């Protein structure tokens, strides 16, 4: 059982940066793979990046995910933000070792809105 609580997000101007946080509680946080997703209006949920239980950082383009098991935290650092990055962002955890399908992730944060203005 894992509970995920997100913080961060909000309004940012194009070209800016933002960091999202996700705090986990419950059992076996450090045995779960963690991932970040986003969902824009009218679109399906999109896998962004993930990290293993033993990982420290994972990079996908302008997004960098990091994990600190000692603090039960994962982060998503977003750089050079664009209006098309506007979406609700979710952190999630998965017992599976690989894959970006939402169905593989058992626990989800509540989501946080990121709005990028031009």
N, C-alpha and C positions, 0 to 999 in steps of 0.2 A: 504494500500500500504506500503510495507516494502522493503527496499533495504539493501542488506547484502554485506559487503566488508571484505574479509579475508586478513589476513597477517600471517606471520610466515612460517613455513615449511622450506624445504631445505634438505641438506644432513647431516646425523648423523650416527655415528658408532653404531653397535650393542651394546646393553646394555645401551645406552645413553637415554636421555630424551629430550623432545621437547614440546613446548607449542604453540598451534595455537590460533589465535584470530579472532573474527568475530564481526564487528561493524555494528549496525543496525541504519537505519534512516527511517523516515516516521512515520506514525501513529501507535499507539497502540502496540508498541513493547512489553510492559509489559503485554499484554493480549494474547500473542502468546506463544505456546509451541515451544521450540527450540530443534534442534537435530543436531547430527553430523553423516555423512556418509562417506564411502570411496569406491573407485572403482579402482581395480587393472586392468591391461591390460587383456583383454579377459574375464573379470568377470563382473557379475552384480553388481549394486550398493548395498552396504552392510550397513545396519543400525548398528550404534555403540552404541549410548547412547542418551538420551533425558532428558529434564528438563522442569518442568512446569513453568508457569509465576511467581509463588510464591516461587519456589525452589531456593536454593542457590548452592547446589552441588548434583551431581549424579554420581555414580561410577559403572563402568562395567569393571571388571578385572583390567588391567593395565591402563585403561583410566579413567580420572576424568573430568567431565564436571562441569563448574561453570557458574554462571550468575550474572551479576551486572546490574540491571535495571537502577540504577542511572546514570551509564555510558553508557548505551545502548550497553553493551558488553557481549559476551559469550566467553568461552575459552574451549579448550580441552588440558588437560595435559596428555602426554603420557610418560610412564615410561618403563624401561627395554625393549627398542625397539628391534625388531627382523627384519631380512631381509624380512620376509613375511608380515610385516606391510607396506611395500612399496606400495604406492597407491596415487591417488589423493584424497584429503580430502575436504569435502564440509560441510558447515553449512547450515542450512535450518530452516524455520519457518512454523508452522502449526496452523490453528485454531482448529484442532481436539485435544481432550484431551488425546488420547491414540492411540498407534499404531506406527509401524515403517515402513510402506509402503511408498516408495518415493512419490506415488500419493497423499498421505495425506498432503504433504508439498507444500505450494503454492509458496514460495519464496526461492531462492537459492543464496548462494555466488558463486563467480567465480571459486572456487576450488583452491587448492594449492598442489603442489607436495611435498610429503615426500618420501625420499629415504634413506633406511637404508642399510648401507654397512656392510659386515662381515670381 
